[in-house]
């Protein structure tokens, strides 16, 4: 199979634990782009928190794309045009706030280029560090969200959040997409919006077949695109249930897992793997 697109999650997939791209991985992706393969970034991060990585990989020069907010936005790196955008109305966000209080978990969302929360916590601080966005503590979350937002996060320790995830997936079935991006991040987007549906929309615009796509990720919000792609790849550091649903399991993010996939399936240099 000749692959025409590589879709990459960022944290714990493309990026090492220090949030950098290894030299080997960067070189493999640049070589793939020289062959005409599109390298697409797909993350739960806000769009603005993905620009530096897109710039490092020269995605603008190669005419590629960013899928941000778990697929709720598709951005053309060359033109800056939004090809797709999905939002949640304030009424739904306010309801999620009430559910967060009921379930005793923290909650935040994005207003402009800021993270908005009523109560600072260690997990929102992690999101601030990952995205580089300022965290603003507001007196009233409900009053602060008066316009549609792209997504909402609930946050808590992993064991508690796993229970909340299962409960709210059932309660909000048919209303919202509910999935964890990290053990302590539970994300809410418009119903039917995932990295997988966003990827499907993008390849239709580009005339690329799903069989020509490699998607690589490590977590539950990556599962939809892993299952959608012709070659769905789980990182070596992914949970076992994600690995079980992938076509191929590569090495970890700290051992050039992405590079090894690109070398094996795109560059055809298996001796290096």
C-alpha positions as CSV (number, residue, x, y, z in Angstrom):
1,X,0.0,0.0,0.0
2,X,1.2,3.5,-0.9
3,X,0.2,5.9,1.9
4,X,-0.6,9.5,1.2
5,X,-1.3,10.9,4.7
6,X,0.1,10.5,8.2
7,X,-2.1,11.8,11.0
8,X,-0.4,12.3,14.3
9,X,-1.6,12.9,17.8
10,X,0.8,15.2,19.7
11,X,1.2,14.5,23.4
12,X,2.7,11.1,24.2
13,X,2.8,10.3,20.5
14,X,4.7,12.7,18.3
15,X,6.1,14.5,21.2
16,X,8.5,13.1,23.8
17,X,7.8,13.7,27.5
18,X,9.6,17.0,27.4
19,X,7.2,18.1,24.5
20,X,9.9,18.0,21.8
21,X,10.2,16.0,18.6
22,X,13.2,13.7,18.4
23,X,15.7,14.3,15.6
24,X,14.9,10.9,14.1
25,X,11.2,11.4,14.1
26,X,11.5,14.9,12.6
27,X,13.8,13.7,9.8
28,X,11.5,10.8,9.0
29,X,8.5,13.2,8.7
30,X,10.4,15.7,6.6
31,X,11.5,12.8,4.3
32,X,7.9,11.7,4.0
33,X,6.7,15.2,3.1
34,X,9.4,15.4,0.4
35,X,7.7,12.3,-1.1
36,X,4.4,14.1,-1.2
37,X,2.9,12.6,1.9
38,X,0.7,14.9,3.9
39,X,1.6,15.1,7.6
40,X,-1.5,16.2,9.6
41,X,-1.5,17.1,13.3
42,X,-4.6,15.9,15.3
43,X,-4.8,16.8,18.9
44,X,-7.2,17.8,21.7
45,X,-5.2,21.0,22.0
46,X,-6.5,24.4,20.9
47,X,-5.4,25.4,17.4
48,X,-3.1,28.1,18.7
49,X,-1.2,25.6,20.9
50,X,-0.3,23.6,17.8
51,X,1.1,26.3,15.6
52,X,4.7,26.0,16.9
53,X,4.8,22.3,16.1
54,X,3.2,22.8,12.7
55,X,5.9,25.5,12.0
56,X,8.7,23.2,13.1
57,X,7.5,20.5,10.6
58,X,7.0,23.1,7.8
59,X,3.4,22.1,7.4
60,X,2.6,25.5,5.8
61,X,5.2,24.9,3.1
62,X,3.9,21.5,2.4
63,X,0.3,22.6,2.3
64,X,-0.9,20.5,5.3
65,X,-3.5,20.7,8.0
66,X,-4.3,20.8,11.7
67,X,-7.2,19.0,13.4
68,X,-7.5,20.7,16.8
69,X,-9.9,20.4,19.7
70,X,-10.3,16.7,19.1
71,X,-11.4,17.3,15.5
72,X,-13.8,20.2,16.3
73,X,-11.7,22.4,14.0
74,X,-9.8,21.8,10.8
75,X,-7.3,24.5,9.8
76,X,-5.4,24.9,6.5
77,X,-1.8,25.6,7.6
78,X,-1.0,27.3,4.3
79,X,-3.9,29.8,4.2
80,X,-5.1,29.9,7.9
81,X,-8.6,29.1,6.7
82,X,-10.9,27.1,8.9
83,X,-12.3,24.3,6.8
84,X,-14.5,22.9,9.5
85,X,-15.7,24.3,12.9
86,X,-17.9,22.8,15.6
87,X,-19.1,24.5,18.8
88,X,-21.2,23.9,21.9
89,X,-23.9,26.5,22.7
90,X,-23.8,28.2,26.1
91,X,-26.9,26.3,27.3
92,X,-25.1,23.0,26.9
93,X,-21.9,24.3,28.5
94,X,-23.9,25.5,31.5
95,X,-25.5,22.1,31.8
96,X,-22.1,20.5,31.8
97,X,-21.1,22.8,34.6
98,X,-24.0,21.6,36.7
99,X,-23.0,18.0,36.0
100,X,-19.5,18.7,37.1
101,X,-20.7,20.0,40.4
102,X,-23.0,17.0,40.8
103,X,-20.1,14.6,40.1
104,X,-17.6,16.6,42.2
105,X,-15.0,17.2,39.4
106,X,-13.3,20.3,38.1
107,X,-14.3,21.9,34.8
108,X,-12.8,24.3,32.3
109,X,-13.3,25.6,28.8
110,X,-11.7,28.1,26.4
111,X,-12.8,31.6,25.8
112,X,-10.7,33.3,23.2
113,X,-7.1,32.3,24.0
114,X,-7.7,31.8,27.7
115,X,-8.6,28.8,29.8
116,X,-11.6,29.7,32.0
117,X,-12.3,28.0,35.3
118,X,-14.0,28.8,38.6
119,X,-11.5,26.8,40.7
120,X,-7.8,26.4,40.0
121,X,-6.5,22.8,40.2
122,X,-3.5,20.8,39.3
123,X,-5.0,19.3,36.1
124,X,-6.0,22.7,34.7
125,X,-2.5,23.8,35.4
126,X,-1.2,20.9,33.3
127,X,-3.4,22.0,30.4
128,X,-2.0,25.5,30.8
129,X,1.5,24.1,30.6
130,X,0.8,22.0,27.6
131,X,-1.1,24.6,25.6
132,X,0.8,27.8,26.8
133,X,-2.6,29.5,27.4
134,X,-3.3,31.7,30.4
135,X,-5.6,30.3,33.0
136,X,-8.3,32.8,34.3
137,X,-10.2,32.0,37.4
138,X,-13.7,33.6,37.2
139,X,-16.3,34.2,39.8
140,X,-19.0,32.6,37.7
141,X,-18.3,30.0,35.1
142,X,-21.8,30.3,33.7
143,X,-21.6,34.0,33.4
144,X,-18.2,33.8,31.7
145,X,-19.5,31.5,29.0
146,X,-22.0,33.6,27.1
147,X,-20.9,32.6,23.5
148,X,-20.4,29.1,22.0
149,X,-17.2,27.3,22.8
150,X,-15.4,24.5,21.0
151,X,-15.1,22.0,23.8
152,X,-15.3,21.5,27.6
153,X,-13.1,19.5,29.9
154,X,-13.9,17.9,33.2
155,X,-10.9,17.0,35.3
156,X,-10.1,14.7,38.3
157,X,-7.9,11.8,39.3
158,X,-8.0,9.0,36.8
159,X,-10.0,6.4,38.8
160,X,-12.7,9.0,39.6
161,X,-12.8,10.3,36.0
162,X,-13.1,6.8,34.5
163,X,-16.3,6.3,36.6
164,X,-17.6,9.8,35.5
165,X,-16.8,9.1,31.9
166,X,-18.8,5.8,31.8
167,X,-21.7,7.5,33.6
168,X,-21.9,10.6,31.4
169,X,-21.4,8.7,28.2
170,X,-24.6,6.9,29.0
171,X,-26.4,9.9,30.3
172,X,-25.4,12.2,27.3
173,X,-25.6,9.5,24.6
174,X,-26.9,11.0,21.4
175,X,-26.2,14.6,22.7
176,X,-22.4,15.0,23.0
177,X,-19.2,13.2,22.2
178,X,-17.6,12.2,25.5
179,X,-14.1,10.8,25.7
180,X,-10.8,10.9,27.7
181,X,-7.7,12.4,26.1
182,X,-5.6,11.7,29.2
183,X,-6.5,9.7,32.3
184,X,-7.4,13.0,34.1
185,X,-9.0,14.9,31.1
186,X,-12.6,14.1,30.1
187,X,-13.5,16.0,26.9
188,X,-16.9,17.1,25.6
189,X,-17.5,18.1,22.0
190,X,-20.5,18.3,19.7
191,X,-22.2,14.9,19.1
192,X,-20.5,13.0,16.3
193,X,-17.3,15.1,16.4
194,X,-14.1,13.1,16.9
195,X,-10.7,13.0,15.3
196,X,-12.1,10.2,13.2
197,X,-15.0,12.1,11.7
198,X,-12.8,15.2,11.2
199,X,-10.3,13.1,9.4
200,X,-13.0,11.6,7.2
201,X,-14.1,15.1,6.3
202,X,-10.6,16.2,5.4
203,X,-9.7,13.3,3.2
204,X,-12.9,13.7,1.2
205,X,-11.9,17.3,0.5
206,X,-8.5,16.1,-0.6
207,X,-9.5,13.1,-2.6
208,X,-7.6,10.7,-0.4
209,X,-8.9,7.2,0.4
210,X,-9.0,6.0,4.0
211,X,-6.8,3.1,2.9
212,X,-4.1,5.6,2.1
213,X,-4.1,7.1,5.6
214,X,-1.9,6.2,8.6
215,X,-3.2,7.4,12.0
216,X,-1.0,7.2,15.1
217,X,-2.1,7.8,18.7
218,X,-1.9,6.7,22.3
219,X,-5.2,7.5,24.0
220,X,-9.0,7.1,23.9
221,X,-9.6,10.3,22.0
222,X,-7.3,8.8,19.2
223,X,-9.3,5.6,18.9
224,X,-11.8,6.9,16.4
225,X,-9.0,7.9,13.9
226,X,-7.0,4.8,14.6
227,X,-10.1,2.7,13.7
228,X,-10.9,4.8,10.7
229,X,-7.5,4.9,9.0
230,X,-6.2,2.3,6.6
231,X,-3.4,1.7,9.0
232,X,-4.3,2.5,12.6
233,X,-1.2,2.5,14.9
234,X,-1.1,2.5,18.7
235,X,2.0,3.8,20.5
236,X,3.9,1.4,22.7
237,X,2.9,3.6,25.7
238,X,-0.8,3.3,24.8
239,X,-3.2,1.4,27.1
240,X,-3.7,-2.2,26.2
241,X,-7.3,-1.8,25.1
242,X,-6.1,0.8,22.5
243,X,-3.4,-1.5,21.3
244,X,-5.9,-4.3,20.9
245,X,-7.9,-2.2,18.4
246,X,-5.0,-1.0,16.3
247,X,-3.6,-2.7,13.2
248,X,0.0,-2.1,14.4
249,X,1.7,-1.3,17.7
250,X,4.9,0.7,17.4
251,X,7.5,1.7,20.0
252,X,6.9,4.4,22.7
253,X,7.0,8.1,22.3
254,X,10.4,8.1,24.0
255,X,11.8,5.5,21.6
256,X,11.0,7.0,18.2
257,X,7.7,5.1,17.8
258,X,6.4,7.5,15.2
259,X,9.7,7.5,13.2
260,X,9.7,3.7,13.1
261,X,6.2,3.6,11.6
262,X,7.2,6.2,9.0
263,X,10.4,4.4,8.1
264,X,8.7,1.0,7.8
265,X,5.5,1.9,6.0
266,X,6.3,5.1,4.1
267,X,10.0,5.4,3.6
268,X,10.4,1.6,3.2
269,X,13.5,1.3,5.3
270,X,12.6,-1.6,7.6
271,X,16.3,-2.2,8.3
272,X,16.3,0.9,10.4
273,X,13.4,-0.2,12.6
